[in-house]
């Protein structure tokens, strides 16, 4: 089996309602190359076409496959050496596939193509529902654990980002890049 391509990509991840999107937005504001969350991109597109969140996520297994396909498509376009922060990486799909009792073989194959330089796991904030989330707090906690396990089992040293302000969390991440 060929060795995965090493990248200069970092993943910002965590369970639903951990603050990933806000951190990615702040990193983008600071001038870093970022990639938004594929699930939100898909949801936003479908909502703009008049669909409801219930319709978009009616077949959760199909929805998760669509997310994986979108992630792969986006990653194929980004230069490996370019410092880039992702709102979720391919191994997040591994956690979601497990959560929804799907066959993980296609995700595992995708995980072996490239490797991320680092993984930042955001600790869960107080749970807030929004237009795109269907999970409750209990499911968000379970997904957070599955996400941690997915990256760990793939050999990534996961750096836990403590709860704090957006500024403190971004500073924590950027300081880790320097070390």
N, C-alpha and C positions, 0 to 999 in steps of 0.2 A: 504494500500500500504506500503511495507517495506521501511524503511529509507535507503537512498543511503549509500554505503560503503564509509567511509571517508578515504582519501588517503593522502600521503605526496607528491603529484604531483602538479606541477605548469605548467600553460600553458603560452606560449609566442605566442601572436597572433596579428593580425592586417590585414588590407587590403593587397592586392597584392602590392609589392614594398615598404614594411614598414621595411624591414631589418631583418625579423624573422630568416631566414636561417643563416645569418652571426652571429646573437646573439647566436643561438643554437650551431653553430660550435665553437664559442669562449668558451661557457660554457663547451662543451665537451673537448676542449683543456685544460681547467682549471681543468679537472678531474671529472666533474659532469656527472651523468648518464643523457643522453639525448635521445630523440626519434625524428627522422627526420619526415618531412612532408609526410604523406601518399600519397598525390597527386603526389609529385615529385618522390617518390619511384616507383609508378605505371608508371608514364610517362617515367622515366629512363629505367625501365625494358622493356617497349613496344618499346621504341626507339632502344634499343639494339637488338631487334628482327627485326629491319628494318622498323617499322611503322613510319609514319609521325605524327606530333602533330595534324594535321587535322584529320587523321584517328583515332587517340587515343581519341580525344574529339568530334568525329562526332555526337555521341548521348550523349549530356551533362548530361541528367538525369541518364542514365545508368552509366556514368563515376562517377557521384556523389554517386550513390549507391555503386559502387565498392570501393570508398574512405571510406565511412562509414564502410563497411564490413572489410576493412583493418585496420582501426583504432581500431575497436572492437577486432579484432584478436590480435593486438599488445598489447592492454591494458590488455587482459586476461593473458598475460605472465609476466607482471611486478608486483613485490610484492608491495602491497598497502603502506607499511611502508617505502619503498625505496624512498629517495629524488630523484625525476626525473623531468626533464624539457621537455615538449612536444612542438614541433613546430606544433601548432594548436591542439585543443581538439575536443571532440565530438560536443559541441555546435557550433563550426565553421560550421559543416555540416548543422546545423539548418539554419544558414544564407545563405549558398549556396543553400539549398533546396528551401528556400523562393525566392531567387534571380532567380532561374530557374523554379519557379511556380510548385514545386513538393509537394506532400502530406508529411507533416512533422511528421506524427504520429510515424513512425518507429524511427526517430531521437529523438523525445521527450521521447519515451520509453527507448532508450539507455542512454539518459541524466540522467535518474532517477536511474540508476544502481549504479553509483559511483559519488563522488564529488571531485573536485580538491581543493587543499588547497589554491591556489591563481591563479589569472589571471592577466597577464601583457599585456596590449594593447599598441603596438608600434604605435606611430604617423606616418603617411605616410611620406615617404621621397619623393624627386623629382622622379616622375614616370620614371621607366626604363623598357623597354621590355626585355625579355630574352626568351630562347628556350622553356620554359614551359608555359609562360603566353599567354592567348588569350584576356584578358581584356584590355581595354584602361584605361586612367587615370580617366575618369568619372565613369566607372564601378568599378574601384578600390576604389574610394571614397565611392560609394554607398555600396559596400561590407563591407568596414571598419565600416560604420554606422550600417549595419545589424549585424555584428559580435558583436559590442558593445551591441546592443539591445538584442541579443540572450543571452549573458552571464548575462546581467542586469536583464532580465525578469525571468531568472532561479535563481535569488537571489545572484549571485556572486558579491562581491565588486570588481569592475574592477579598477586596478591601471594603470593609463596612464603613459607610459614611453615617456618622451619628446625626440624630435629629438636631436641627438648628435652623437659623435663618437661611434664606437662599444665599446670601452673601457669605455666611460662614461655611456652608456646605461647598460652594464653588471654590472658596479659598482652600478648603481642605483638599479637594480634588486636585487643584492646580499645584499645591505644595507637594502632593504625592508624585506628580510628574517630574518635579525637580529632583526628587530623592532617588 
